[in-house]
């Protein structure tokens, strides 16, 4: 079996410089801001001249308050609201002490703290803390700052505080958008991986069902015919040769179907890809003929009702014609259901048993029923042909045939009926299997013909296996 080629590996990670600790960055920012504040406090502003550096000496109180405000910025990421409160209070103290007649440079610490608060918290928190801070600093600058009260230095306090809040809110929104995009990308990646795993599991189950159907059917026929040949080898060599010919034909059919199934696992471009169509009701006559030659007489009844008109036939070669055009999946599943049910009947019903296959098409539903009379009273406990449905305990619906009514189904030990139920469930159908009250075993399957699922119980062709009350026109 060929293995799937692995996709390209992850791209090598780009070499990145180590990022410094946020606390170190905040400390560098606080020192730089302290230098700027002390520089602004040392500049003398003249009404009609250029500012002169060193024209005045900063007061001790202003220096202490500036150092305290800048030191608080070191903790701005951990407690943004408290840092904003502290810087606003220190700025107000500077203005109240009369040091703001030449400007309010310490308001820069409040602007940085407000930016941090807006970028790291929600909008309601920013409004709750930022609005009072802007109002208090603006009012204090107009009352205690340079004259006139509407001077540009006083109004600049309001402008810088507002821009800091807006910039922080924009940064928070951008960060939220980036996080949402990253989360959607990660979720999409997880979904793709889960979908890939689910598809792989479904494909494994499908291949397992195909292999089981092919191997169980043909190997069962080979086993029976080989036993017959060994039994009559000395007394009736002609019959032994006929049985060995059947063994050869069954083994050749098994090899062909195995080759077609395994061929589906080939990669694109591999030679000898399978070109034969999947089996369906069109080859039902070959399936029935094989079981008949192996010692299990099989009767077939195919009917169609509804818009196509009443049709009925007992010839298996007319099954596809009477049933009409079917979806490929339904056609394959119907064939596999009949194959598995007849294989179980051949293995467990015993000598002298007969089987009846009934296929009925109605409005939007195809019903398949397979009943054996269990004439030989063979075992029913191994190989998936036990006396119950593969899903556990279930009452088998009345399929008619050998018995009426239904007994409680017991647990099943094999995989045949389990695979049958999985096939039917994959199409949205229903499967019932269980022993007949008068002996034998029955299987009943209902498959929807449309994507809408199974119709109501009264809309189908009736219970497959119910007594025929009328005989519609024949397809022949």
C-alpha positions in Angstrom: 0.0 0.0 0.0 1.4 3.4 -0.9 1.8 5.9 1.8 0.6 9.5 1.4 3.4 11.9 0.8 4.1 14.3 3.6 3.6 17.9 3.0 6.3 20.5 3.2 7.8 21.0 6.6 7.5 24.2 8.5 9.6 27.1 7.3 12.6 27.8 9.4 11.9 30.5 12.0 13.5 33.8 11.3 16.3 34.9 13.7 15.0 37.5 16.0 16.8 39.7 18.5 15.9 39.0 22.1 13.2 41.4 23.2 14.1 43.4 26.3 12.0 43.1 29.4 8.9 45.5 29.5 10.0 46.8 32.9 13.4 47.8 31.4 11.6 49.7 28.6 9.4 51.5 31.0 12.4 52.5 33.1 14.2 53.9 30.0 11.1 55.8 29.0 10.8 57.2 32.6 14.4 58.4 32.6 14.0 60.0 29.1 10.8 61.8 30.1 12.5 63.0 33.3 15.3 64.6 31.3 12.8 66.3 29.0 10.8 67.7 32.0 13.9 69.0 33.7 15.0 70.6 30.5 11.6 72.3 30.1 11.7 73.5 33.7 15.1 75.1 32.9 13.9 77.1 29.9 12.9 80.8 30.4 10.1 81.9 28.3 10.1 85.6 27.3 6.9 87.3 26.0 8.5 88.7 22.9 11.8 86.9 22.6 13.2 83.4 22.0 13.2 80.9 24.9 16.5 80.9 26.7 17.9 77.6 28.2 19.3 78.0 31.7 17.5 81.3 32.3 15.9 79.9 35.4 16.6 77.2 37.9 14.0 74.5 38.6 12.6 74.5 42.1 13.4 71.7 44.5 9.7 70.9 44.8 9.3 70.6 41.0 12.3 68.3 40.7 11.0 66.1 43.5 7.5 65.9 42.0 8.9 65.2 38.5 11.1 62.4 39.8 8.1 60.9 41.6 5.9 61.1 38.6 8.4 59.5 36.3 9.2 56.8 38.8 5.5 55.9 38.8 5.6 55.3 35.0 7.8 52.3 35.6 4.7 50.5 36.9 2.4 51.8 34.2 1.8 48.3 32.6 1.0 46.6 35.9 -1.4 49.2 37.4 -2.3 51.7 34.7 -5.2 53.2 36.6 -3.2 53.8 39.8 -0.3 55.3 37.8 -2.7 57.7 36.0 -4.1 58.8 39.4 -0.7 59.3 40.8 0.7 61.3 37.9 -2.5 63.5 37.8 -2.2 64.2 41.6 1.5 65.1 41.3 0.8 67.4 38.4 -2.0 69.2 40.3 0.4 69.6 43.3 2.9 71.3 41.0 0.3 73.7 39.7 -1.1 74.4 43.1 2.5 75.2 44.4 2.7 77.9 41.8 5.4 76.3 39.6 3.2 76.2 36.6 3.4 79.9 35.7 5.9 79.0 33.0 4.0 75.9 31.7 3.0 72.4 32.9 5.7 70.0 31.6 4.8 67.4 34.2 1.4 66.9 32.4 3.5 64.8 29.9 3.6 62.0 32.5 -0.2 62.0 32.8 -0.5 61.8 29.0 1.8 58.7 28.9 -0.2 57.1 31.8 -3.5 57.9 30.0 -2.2 56.3 26.8 -1.3 53.2 28.7 -4.6 53.0 30.4 -6.5 53.4 27.1 -4.4 50.8 25.3 -4.5 48.1 28.0 -8.1 48.4 29.4 -11.5 48.7 27.9 -13.2 51.9 26.7 -15.4 52.3 29.8 -12.5 52.2 32.1 -10.7 54.8 30.0 -13.7 57.1 30.2 -14.1 56.5 33.9 -10.5 57.5 34.8 -9.5 59.5 31.8 -12.3 62.0 31.6 -11.8 63.3 35.2 -8.1 63.5 34.7 -8.5 65.6 31.5 -11.0 67.9 33.2 -8.9 68.4 36.4 -5.7 69.0 34.6 -7.3 71.4 32.0 -9.1 73.4 34.7 -6.0 73.6 36.9 -3.8 74.7 34.0 -6.3 77.5 33.1 -6.5 78.6 36.7 -2.8 78.3 37.8 -0.9 78.2 34.5 0.4 81.0 32.3 -1.8 84.0 31.5 -4.2 84.4 29.8 -6.1 81.4 30.8 -6.8 80.5 27.1 -3.2 80.5 26.2 -1.8 77.9 24.0 0.2 76.2 26.8 -3.0 75.7 28.8 -5.0 74.5 25.8 -2.1 72.2 24.9 -2.7 70.2 28.1 -6.3 69.4 26.9 -5.1 68.6 23.4 -2.2 66.3 24.5 -4.4 64.4 27.0 -7.1 63.9 24.4 -4.7 62.7 21.7 -3.1 60.3 24.2 -6.5 58.7 25.0 -7.4 58.5 21.3 -4.0 56.9 20.4 -4.3 54.4 23.2 -7.8 53.4 22.2 -6.7 52.9 18.6 -3.8 50.7 19.7 -6.2 48.6 21.8 -8.6 48.2 18.9 -5.8 47.2 16.5 -4.5 44.7 19.0 -8.0 43.2 19.4 -8.3 42.9 15.6 -4.9 41.2 15.3 -5.8 38.8 18.1 -9.2 38.0 16.5 -7.5 37.3 13.1 -4.9 35.1 14.7 -7.6 33.2 16.7 -9.6 32.7 13.5 -6.5 31.4 11.7 -5.7 29.0 14.5 -9.3 27.8 14.7 -9.4 27.3 10.9 -6.2 25.3 11.1 -7.6 23.1 13.8 -10.8 22.7 11.8 -8.8 21.6 8.7 -6.8 19.1 10.7 -9.9 17.7 12.3 -11.6 17.5 8.9 -8.6 15.7 7.5 -8.5 13.2 10.3 -12.3 12.6 9.9 -11.9 12.0 6.2 -9.0 9.6 6.7 -11.1 7.7 9.3 -14.1 7.5 7.0 -11.9 6.4 4.1 -10.4 3.7 6.3 -13.8 2.5 7.3 -15.0 2.4 3.7 -12.0 0.5 2.5 -12.4 -2.0 5.4 -16.1 -2.5 4.5 -15.2 -3.1 0.8 -12.4 -5.6 1.7 -14.7 -7.4 4.1 -17.5 -7.7 1.6 -15.2 -9.0 -1.2 -13.2 -11.4 1.0 -16.1 -12.7 3.1 -18.3 -13.4 0.1 -15.9 -15.1 -2.2 -13.9 -17.0 0.5 -17.1 -18.4 1.8 -18.0 -19.8 -1.6 -14.4 -21.1 -2.0 -14.6 -22.8 1.3 -17.9 -24.5 0.6 -16.9 -25.7 -2.9 -13.6 -26.9 -1.7 -15.3 -29.0 1.0 -17.7 -30.5 -1.6 -14.8 -31.3 -3.9 -12.9 -33.0 -1.1 -16.0 -35.0 -0.1 -16.8 -36.4 -3.6 -13.2 -36.6 -5.0 -13.2 -40.4 -5.0 -16.8 -41.3 -5.6 -17.9 -38.7 -8.1 -14.9 -37.1 -9.8 -17.0 -35.2 -12.3 -18.8 -33.3 -9.5 -15.5 -32.7 -7.8 -14.1 -31.1 -11.0 -17.2 -28.9 -11.3 -16.7 -27.8 -7.7 -13.1 -27.0 -8.3 -14.1 -25.0 -11.4 -16.4 -23.0 -9.2 -13.5 -22.5 -6.7 -11.3 -21.2 -9.5 -14.0 -18.8 -10.7 -14.8 -17.5 -7.2 -11.1 -16.9 -6.4 -10.6 -15.1 -9.7 -13.5 -12.8 -9.0 -12.1 -12.2 -5.5 -8.7 -11.2 -7.0 -10.3 -8.9 -9.5 -12.4 -7.1 -6.9 -9.4 -6.9 -4.5 -7.3 -5.4 -7.3 -10.0 -2.8 -8.0 -10.3 -1.9 -4.3 -6.6 -1.7 -3.6 -6.2 0.3 -6.9 -8.2 3.1 -5.3 -5.2 3.6 -2.9 -2.8 4.3 -5.8 -1.5 7.8 -6.1 -2.1 10.0 -9.1 0.0 8.8 -12.0 0.5 5.2 -10.9 -0.1 2.7 -13.7 -3.0 0.3 -14.0 -5.6 2.4 -12.2 -9.0 0.6 -11.9 -11.4 1.4 -14.7 -14.2 -1.1 -14.1 -17.4 0.4 -12.6 -18.5 -0.5 -9.1 -20.9 -3.5 -8.8 -24.6 -2.8 -8.6 -28.0 -4.3 -9.2 -27.0 -4.6 -12.9 -24.9 -7.7 -12.0 -27.3 -9.1 -9.4 -27.9 -12.1 -11.7 -24.2 -13.1 -11.5 -24.3 -12.8 -7.7 -27.4 -15.0 -7.5 -26.1 -17.5 -10.0 -22.9 -17.9 -7.9 -24.9 -18.7 -4.8 -27.2 -21.1 -6.6 -24.3 -23.1 -8.0 -22.7 -23.2 -4.5 -25.9 -24.9 -3.1 -28.1 -22.0 -1.9 -31.2 -21.6 -4.1 -32.1 -17.9 -4.3 -35.4 -16.4 -5.5 -35.6 -12.8 -6.6 -38.6 -10.5 -6.6 -38.1 -7.0 -7.9 -40.9 -4.4 -8.0 -41.3 -0.7 -8.7 -44.2 1.6 -7.9 -45.0 5.3 -7.9 -44.4 7.6 -10.8 -42.6 4.9 -12.9 -45.7 2.8 -12.9 -46.2 -0.7 -11.4 -43.5 -3.1 -12.5 -42.7 -6.6 -11.3 -40.2 -9.3 -12.2 -38.7 -12.5 -10.8 -35.7 -12.4 -13.1 -32.5 -11.2 -11.4 -31.1 -9.9 -14.7 -34.0 -7.4 -14.9 -33.4 -6.0 -11.4 -31.6 -2.9 -12.7 -34.3 -2.3 -15.3 -37.2 -2.6 -12.9 -35.6 -0.6 -10.2 -34.7 2.2 -12.7 -31.8 4.6 -12.4 -30.4 4.8 -8.9 -27.6 7.0 -7.4 -24.3 5.2 -7.6 -23.9 5.0 -3.8 -27.4 3.6 -3.4 -26.8 1.0 -6.2 -23.5 -0.1 -4.7 -25.0 -0.3 -1.2 -28.0 -2.3 -2.4 -25.7 -4.8 -4.0 -23.4 -5.1 -1.0 -26.4 -5.6 1.3 -27.7 -8.5 -0.8 -24.2 -9.9 -1.0 -23.6 -9.8 2.7 -27.0 -11.2 3.6 -26.7 -14.1 1.1 -23.2 -14.9 2.3 -24.4 -15.1 5.9 -27.4 -17.3 4.8 -25.0 -19.6 2.9 -22.7 -19.9 5.9 -25.2 -20.4 8.6 -28.6 -21.5 7.3 -27.5 -25.0 6.7 -28.1 -27.6 4.0 -31.4 -27.4 2.2 -32.1 -23.8 3.0 -33.4 -21.3 0.5 -33.2 -17.6 0.4 -35.5 -14.9 -1.0 -34.4 -11.5 -2.2 -37.0 -8.8 -2.5 -36.2 -5.3 -3.9 -38.9 -2.7 -4.1 -38.6 0.9 -5.3 -41.1 3.5 -4.1 -41.3 7.3 -4.0 -37.9 8.3 -2.8 -37.0 5.0 -1.2 -35.5 1.7 -2.1 -36.2 -1.3 0.1 -34.2 -4.5 0.2 -35.2 -7.6 2.0 -33.3 -10.9 2.3 -34.9 -13.8 4.1 -33.7 -17.4 4.5 -35.8 -20.2 5.9 -32.9 -21.7 7.9 -33.8 -25.2 6.7 -30.6 -26.8 7.9 -30.7 -25.2 11.3 -27.1 -24.1 11.0 -25.3 -22.0 13.5 -25.9 -18.3 13.8 -23.3 -17.0 16.0 -20.1 -16.4 14.1 -18.8 -14.4 11.2 -21.3 -11.6 11.6 -24.4 -13.8 10.9 -25.6 -13.9 14.4 -29.2 -13.6 15.5 -29.3 -9.9 15.8 -28.5 -6.5 14.3 -24.9 -5.3 14.4 -25.8 -2.4 16.6 -26.7 -4.3 19.7 -30.2 -5.3 20.8 -32.9 -4.3 18.3 -36.3 -5.6 17.3 -36.3 -6.7 13.7 -39.1 -5.4 11.7 -41.4 -7.9 9.9 -39.8 -8.6 6.6 -42.2 -11.3 5.8 -40.8 -14.4 4.2 -40.2 -17.4 6.4 -41.7 -15.9 9.5 -43.9 -13.1 10.7 -43.5 -10.8 13.5 -40.0 -10.2 15.0 -38.0 -11.4 17.9 -35.6 -9.3 19.9 -32.2 -9.1 18.4 -29.2 -10.1 20.3 -25.6 -9.0 20.1 -23.5 -9.8 17.1 -19.9 -11.0 17.2 -18.8 -10.4 13.6 -18.3 -7.5 11.3 -20.6 -8.3 8.4 -23.8 -6.8 9.7 -21.8 -4.0 11.4 -20.4 -3.0 8.0 -23.8 -3.3 6.4 -25.3 -1.0 9.0 -22.5 1.5 8.6 -23.0 1.6 4.8 -26.7 2.2 5.2 -26.2 4.8 7.9 -23.8 6.7 5.7 -26.6 7.2 3.2 -29.2 8.1 5.9 -31.0 4.8 5.6 -32.3 2.3 8.1 -31.2 -1.3 8.7 -33.0 -4.1 10.6 -31.7 -7.6 11.1 -32.8 -10.5 13.3 -34.1 -14.1 13.5 -37.5 -15.1 12.2 -39.9 -16.5 14.7 -40.5 -19.7 12.7 -36.8 -20.1 12.0 -34.3 -18.5 9.6 -33.0 -15.0 9.5 -34.1 -11.8 7.8 -32.5 -8.5 6.8 -34.4 -5.4 5.8 -32.9 -2.2 4.6 -34.4 1.1 3.5 -32.3 3.5 1.5 -33.3 7.1 0.6 -33.0 8.0 -3.1 -32.8 11.8 -2.4 -30.8 14.0 -0.1 -33.9 14.7 2.0 -33.7 11.4 3.8 -36.2 8.6 4.2 -39.9 9.4 3.5 -42.6 8.7 6.0 -43.5 5.1 6.6 -46.7 5.4 4.5 -44.9 6.9 1.5 -42.7 3.9 0.7 -43.5 0.8 -1.3 -44.6 -1.0 1.8 -42.9 -3.6 3.9 -40.5 -5.6 1.8 -41.5 -9.2 2.1 -45.2 -8.6 2.8 -47.6 -10.9 0.9 -48.2 -9.9 -2.6 -51.8 -8.6 -3.1 -51.4 -7.8 -6.8 -49.1 -8.6 -9.6 -48.3 -5.5 -11.7 -47.2 -5.8 -15.3 -43.9 -7.7 -15.8 -40.8 -5.9 -17.0 -40.2 -8.7 -19.6 
